[in-house]
Amino acid sequence: MSVHIAEVTVDESSRVVVDHVPFKPGDRVEVVVRSRQALPAPRADLVGSVLRYDRPFDPVAQDDWEAAL
């Protein structure tokens, strides 16, 4: 499998054009489009939010689980 990565800008008509790809006419290719904008880390807002742990080794939600006997 050959991979070609290109960074392009979406034009005014919301189109993306990738020129000079290393494939022959008629080749089937897969196109994946993703944003290059930096996204905030999913847990960035949690950094520094825990000031201390009360009983960190106690079980959590122990009564919410049913054991098959």
C-alpha positions in Angstrom: 0.0 0.0 0.0 1.3 3.4 -0.9 0.5 6.5 1.2 0.6 10.1 0.0 0.1 12.9 2.6 -0.7 16.4 1.4 -1.6 19.5 3.4 -4.0 21.8 1.5 -6.4 24.6 2.3 -10.2 24.4 1.8 -11.1 26.9 -0.9 -14.0 29.4 -0.8 -16.4 26.8 -2.3 -15.6 24.3 0.5 -13.6 22.1 -1.9 -10.3 20.4 -1.4 -8.0 19.9 -4.3 -4.9 17.6 -4.1 -2.6 18.0 -7.1 0.3 15.8 -8.2 -0.6 12.6 -6.5 1.7 9.6 -7.1 -1.1 7.3 -8.4 -2.1 6.4 -11.9 -5.4 7.3 -13.5 -8.0 4.7 -12.6 -6.3 3.6 -9.3 -8.7 3.3 -6.5 -7.7 5.3 -3.4 -9.1 6.1 0.0 -9.4 9.7 1.0 -9.4 10.8 4.7 -9.9 14.4 5.5 -9.0 15.7 9.0 -8.5 19.2 10.4 -4.9 20.3 11.1 -6.1 22.8 13.8 -4.7 22.0 17.3 -7.5 20.7 19.4 -7.4 21.0 23.2 -6.6 17.9 25.1 -9.8 16.2 26.2 -8.8 16.3 29.8 -7.0 19.7 29.8 -9.7 21.3 31.9 -9.1 18.7 34.6 -5.5 19.5 35.1 -5.0 20.9 38.7 -8.7 20.3 39.6 -7.9 17.6 42.2 -6.6 19.1 45.3 -6.4 15.9 47.4 -7.7 12.3 47.4 -9.8 11.1 50.3 -9.4 7.4 50.8 -8.0 6.8 47.2 -7.9 3.0 47.6 -11.5 2.5 48.7 -13.8 0.7 46.2 -16.0 2.9 44.0 -19.6 2.1 43.1 -19.2 -1.4 44.6 -23.0 -1.8 45.0 -23.6 -1.0 41.3 -22.2 -4.4 40.2 -24.0 -7.7 40.3 -21.9 -10.8 40.7 -23.0 -13.9 38.8 -23.1 -16.8 41.3 
